[in-house]
Amino acid sequence: MSTQTYSLSKSKEFAFTPAVRLQQSFVAAAEKKTLLWLAERTPICINSDHLTLLGFVAQCLAGVCYALARWNRYMLLAGIVCLALNWLGDSLDGTLARVRNRQRPRYGFYVDHIVDTFAAFFLMGGLALSGYVDPRIAFGMLIAFLMLSIEAYLATYTLGQFQLSYWKFGPTEIRLLLALGNLALLRWPTAKILGAQVRVFDLGGCIGIAGMGLMLIVSAIQHTANLYRQEKIS
């Protein structure tokens, strides 16, 4: 086989078409404008890899802040700062690559989401150690998140569309809810529900697990039906 033929075969083997990004969350429009504004003003010495690393470290540190909040509740405020930095790094890295036309679709997709997986473990691990949420609920949220992520990645591969939000909720809305929850914990760590005292984050975690579980089931049914219609055997 000639070198030219080998090169052509290799190029076909590694052909990659980026999936269509579906982002329809509550803040998507305003967030996109903000990220474009930031990307156009980001110093040239900062690249997408730096931002991905920032997002990863910030989310891990948010988990550390939750763990330390067991002894000092004001670490919850530090956790909000870490969540904001996580948003900056995790959201701006892809926008910066697109604005500068420095995209690496396969590398970017893989690194971004494997980093999210490890960071989610640290975040939920910190919550489990915080004393503000039952560890079983914290890891239940982690499992639900990972299962929903798997569904999204499978749909990306088989349908060519990457679901970034479900029912108007995306990663940014989740960060905002966590930040508001941190502020609420400073004053109301528990709430009375049907006459019983429950931890606020236990209640929120159960709602989160149920919501992600329902999103997973609905999306799995819809995507299965879609694929069945596309590949129906007559």
C-alpha positions in Angstrom: 0.0 0.0 0.0 1.4 3.4 -1.0 1.9 6.2 1.6 -0.8 8.3 -0.1 -3.4 5.4 0.0 -2.5 4.7 3.6 -3.0 8.4 4.5 -6.4 8.5 2.8 -7.6 5.4 4.5 -6.4 6.7 7.9 -8.2 10.1 7.2 -11.4 8.2 6.5 -11.0 6.0 9.5 -10.7 9.0 11.8 -13.4 11.1 10.1 -15.4 12.9 12.7 -18.5 15.0 12.5 -19.2 17.2 15.5 -22.7 16.6 16.9 -25.4 19.3 16.9 -25.4 21.1 20.3 -28.9 21.4 21.8 -28.8 24.1 24.5 -32.3 25.5 25.4 -31.9 26.3 29.1 -33.4 29.3 30.9 -30.2 31.3 30.7 -28.8 30.0 27.4 -29.3 33.2 25.4 -27.8 35.5 28.0 -25.0 33.0 28.8 -24.0 32.7 25.1 -23.7 36.5 24.7 -21.7 36.7 28.0 -19.3 33.9 26.9 -18.7 35.5 23.5 -17.9 38.9 25.2 -15.5 37.1 27.5 -13.9 35.1 24.8 -13.2 38.1 22.6 -11.4 39.8 25.6 -9.5 36.8 26.9 -5.7 37.3 26.8 -4.0 35.4 24.0 -1.7 33.6 26.6 -4.8 31.8 27.9 -6.1 28.9 25.8 -9.0 26.4 26.1 -6.9 23.8 28.0 -6.1 26.4 30.7 -9.9 27.1 31.1 -10.7 23.4 31.2 -8.1 22.9 33.9 -9.6 25.9 35.8 -13.1 24.4 35.6 -11.9 21.0 36.9 -9.8 22.4 39.8 -12.6 24.8 40.8 -15.2 22.0 40.9 -12.9 19.8 43.0 -12.2 22.7 45.3 -16.0 23.2 45.6 -16.2 19.6 46.9 -13.4 20.4 49.4 -15.3 23.5 50.6 -18.4 21.4 51.2 -16.3 18.9 53.2 -14.8 21.7 55.3 -18.2 23.3 55.9 -18.8 20.5 58.3 -16.6 22.5 60.7 -17.0 26.0 59.4 -20.2 26.8 57.7 -18.8 29.9 56.0 -16.9 27.6 53.7 -20.2 27.4 51.9 -19.5 30.9 50.7 -16.1 29.9 49.4 -17.9 27.0 47.6 -20.0 29.6 45.7 -16.8 31.3 44.5 -15.5 27.9 43.3 -18.8 27.2 41.5 -18.5 30.5 39.7 -14.9 29.7 38.6 -16.0 26.3 37.5 -18.7 27.9 35.3 -16.1 30.3 33.9 -13.6 27.5 33.0 -16.1 24.8 32.0 -18.3 27.1 29.8 -15.7 29.4 28.3 -13.2 26.8 27.0 -15.3 25.7 24.1 -16.5 29.2 23.2 -12.9 30.4 23.2 -11.9 27.6 20.8 -14.7 28.4 18.4 -14.0 32.2 18.5 -10.3 31.6 17.8 -11.0 28.8 15.3 -8.8 26.5 17.3 -11.2 23.7 17.6 -10.3 20.0 18.3 -13.7 18.3 18.3 -12.7 14.8 19.3 -10.1 15.9 21.9 -12.3 18.7 23.3 -15.4 16.4 23.6 -13.5 13.6 25.3 -11.4 15.8 27.7 -14.3 18.0 28.6 -16.6 15.2 29.7 -14.1 12.9 31.3 -13.0 15.8 33.4 -16.6 16.5 34.3 -16.9 12.9 35.4 -14.0 13.1 37.9 -15.0 16.5 39.1 -18.6 15.4 39.8 -17.2 12.6 42.0 -15.2 15.2 44.0 -18.2 17.5 44.3 -20.6 14.9 45.5 -17.9 13.3 47.7 -17.5 16.7 49.4 -21.3 17.0 49.8 -21.4 13.5 51.4 -18.7 14.6 53.9 -20.3 17.9 54.7 -22.9 16.8 57.2 -25.5 18.8 55.3 -26.8 15.9 53.2 -27.1 12.2 53.8 -24.1 10.4 52.0 -26.6 8.0 50.4 -28.4 10.9 48.8 -25.2 12.6 47.7 -24.0 9.4 45.9 -27.5 8.9 44.6 -27.2 12.2 42.8 -23.8 11.2 41.5 -25.2 8.0 40.1 -28.2 9.7 38.5 -25.9 12.3 37.0 -23.6 9.7 35.5 -26.5 7.7 34.1 -28.0 10.8 32.5 -24.6 11.6 31.1 -24.3 8.1 29.6 -27.6 8.6 27.9 -26.5 11.9 26.5 -23.2 10.5 25.2 -25.0 7.5 23.5 -27.5 9.9 21.9 -24.5 12.0 20.7 -22.9 9.0 19.0 -26.1 7.5 17.5 -28.2 10.5 16.7 -25.5 13.2 16.2 -27.1 15.6 18.7 -25.6 16.5 22.0 -28.2 17.4 24.7 -26.8 20.1 26.9 -30.0 20.9 28.7 -33.2 19.0 29.7 -36.5 20.8 30.3 -34.8 24.2 30.4 -32.3 23.0 32.9 -28.6 22.8 32.1 -25.3 22.9 34.0 -25.5 26.6 34.7 -28.9 26.4 36.3 -27.7 23.5 38.5 -24.7 25.7 39.6 -27.1 28.6 40.4 -29.4 26.3 42.4 -26.3 25.0 44.4 -25.2 28.5 45.0 -28.6 29.6 46.3 -28.8 26.4 48.4 -25.4 27.3 50.0 -26.8 30.7 51.0 -30.0 29.1 52.3 -27.9 26.6 54.4 -26.3 29.5 56.3 -29.6 30.3 57.8 -31.9 27.3 57.3 -29.9 24.1 57.4 -33.2 22.2 58.1 -36.8 22.7 57.2 -40.1 21.2 58.7 -41.9 19.0 56.2 -45.1 17.4 57.3 -44.2 18.0 60.9 -40.7 16.4 60.6 -37.3 18.2 60.5 -35.4 17.4 57.3 -32.1 18.7 56.0 -32.7 21.2 53.2 -30.1 19.5 50.9 -31.6 16.1 51.6 -34.9 17.4 50.3 -33.2 19.1 47.3 -31.1 16.0 46.6 -34.2 13.8 46.5 -35.9 16.2 44.1 -32.8 16.2 42.0 -32.5 12.4 41.9 -36.2 12.1 40.9 -35.9 14.9 38.3 -32.8 13.4 36.7 -34.3 9.9 36.8 -37.4 11.1 35.0 -35.3 13.0 32.4 -33.3 9.8 31.8 -36.4 7.6 31.3 -38.2 10.1 29.0 -35.0 10.7 26.9 -34.3 7.0 26.7 -37.8 6.2 25.4 -37.7 9.1 22.9 -34.3 8.3 21.5 -35.1 4.6 21.3 -38.3 5.3 19.4 -36.4 7.7 17.1 -33.7 5.2 16.3 -36.3 2.4 15.8 -38.0 4.6 13.2 -34.8 5.5 11.5 -33.6 1.8 11.3 -36.9 0.1 11.0 -36.7 -3.3 9.3 -39.5 -3.9 6.8 
